[in-house]
Amino acid sequence: MKLKEIFDLAIQVGIDHDPRGREKVEHILVRRREDYGGLTGRKKEEYDLERLTNPYSDSSLDFGDPKTEVKTVLAGIDIDPGEVVLAKEYERVSGKKIDLIIGHHPIGKAYTRLHEVMDIQIDVLARAGIPENISEGLLRERVTQVARNVAPINHYQPIDAARLLNIPILNFHTPADNSAWHFLEEVIERKKPERVGEVVEAIKEIPEFKEAVKLNAGPMIFVGSEDARAGKVIVSGFTGGTSGSDEIYERMSHYGIGTEVAMHIRERAREFAMKHFVNVVIAGHMASDSLGFNIIMDELEKRGVEIVPCSGFIRHSRVKK
């Protein structure tokens, strides 16, 4: 596969699994093109043209010739300069060339725009019955907070390292998170757990989480107990950039949500969940990210690309041999 084909495929897989649905995502791109057409002067010059075809601002092709042929990729959840150097060391030890590094968590300009994908959380919550105006209002301040928090970070450090060693690098974040969300939604819908402990057991049956249990990083109950009634279960905190508003748990309670399944949770948010009697099951960050990452990596494997996992990535292939 060519480098650009890999990136475009990841974006399409993300759209296929997007909580908003393909039609709504494509409508967002149409509106961006219309807005771009109305720009003039410096605003038009500074506009990132990738936004016209890529709906996920936290995913980007950072360095490399789009026409580069890719046979082997080094794939990891977090890519830092250490992983870039590791790619070269792997080549030395194995004799196999790494054609591309793929990261999950945002780097470069994708990191600077992490906050721009957070509105997906509104759609996830709307599916569970929380009106869009309420979750949007609660999320507004959190979005600006995230934008401020990521502003001082050295966003391009791993990309600069890749450029120095001449290794193409890209990342896709929300496309993988969408895929993990969609997978887990289907599991919960199929299992229909009645108790919180049953939610945990359902997640543990998934290979990535089964492996994470061995690493002491599997699903855990952060609020509630195994015997607590699960009620209506929502898979939230999986896609939409990062953690949302802490105050959302009050609204979850008001709109009949009994249990949230999330990748991770902040301590203040946990306190709100306890106060409003919302059970919280934390699936585990690396296992959850690995699940979504694997869904896209399987598509690469089907097309003959070899995957070399690193940096917390629990590789499990679902490709039929």
C-alpha positions, 0 to 999 in steps of 0.5 A: 500500500502507498502511504496516502492510501493507508491514511485515507483508509483509516479515515474511512474506517473511522467514518464507518464507525462514527457515532454520528453516521456517515451522512452527518460526517460528510455533511460536516465536510460539505459545510467546511468546503462552503466556509472555505469558499467564502474565505479571503486573504490571510484566513484563506492562506492559513487554512489547512486544506486537509480539513476539507477531506479529513473530518478528524482534526486529531489525525494527520499524515505528518511526514513522508512522501504520500506515494511511498510504498509501505510493507512494514509498519511500526505501530504504537499507542504513543509515539515519541522520539524513543519509538522513532529511534526504536524503528531504526534499531529494529531494522538493525536487529531484524534486518527488516526495514520499517517503512512507516511509523503509525501512532494512535495518540495525536502528535504534531498539528493533530495534537494542537487540534485535539479539542476540535473532535470533542463535539462527537461526545455530544452525539454519543450522549444524544444517542443515550437520550441526553439533549444536544443543547445540554451536553453541548453547554456542559462541554463548552468550557471543557473544550477550551480547557483542553485547548489551553492545556495542550497549547504549551506542549512540544507537539512536533518532537516525534515528527522532527525525530522521524524527519531526521531519520527519514522515516514516514510518520502519521497518526490516527486517533478518532478513527480508531476510537470510533472503531473501539466505541462501535465494537463495544457498543455492539458487545453491550447490546448483544450481552444485555448485562443486568449487573455491573459485574456482568458488564466487566465480564462481557468486556473481559471476553474481548481478547485485548482486554483479556490480555490486559487483565494479565498485565493488571490493566484490565476492566475495573469498577470505579463506581458501584459494585459487582452486584449493583444493577447496571440499568441503562449502559452507555459506552461513553468516554471512548471517542471524542478526543479526551475526557468530557465535562465532569458535570455530565454525570448529573445529566446521565442520572436525570436521563436514565443512564445507570452505568457508563463504560469509559476508557478512563476517568478523572478523579473529580468526574468519579466524585460526580458519578458517585454523587449521582449514583451512576456506576462507572466501569473503566475498560482500561486505556491501553486495551481500549486504544488497542481494540480500535487500533487493531480494527484498522490494522486488520484492514492493513494486514488484509492488504499485505502490510506487516504490523510490528506492535510497540508502545503499549499496543496489544496486537490481536489480529481478527484477519482470517488466515 
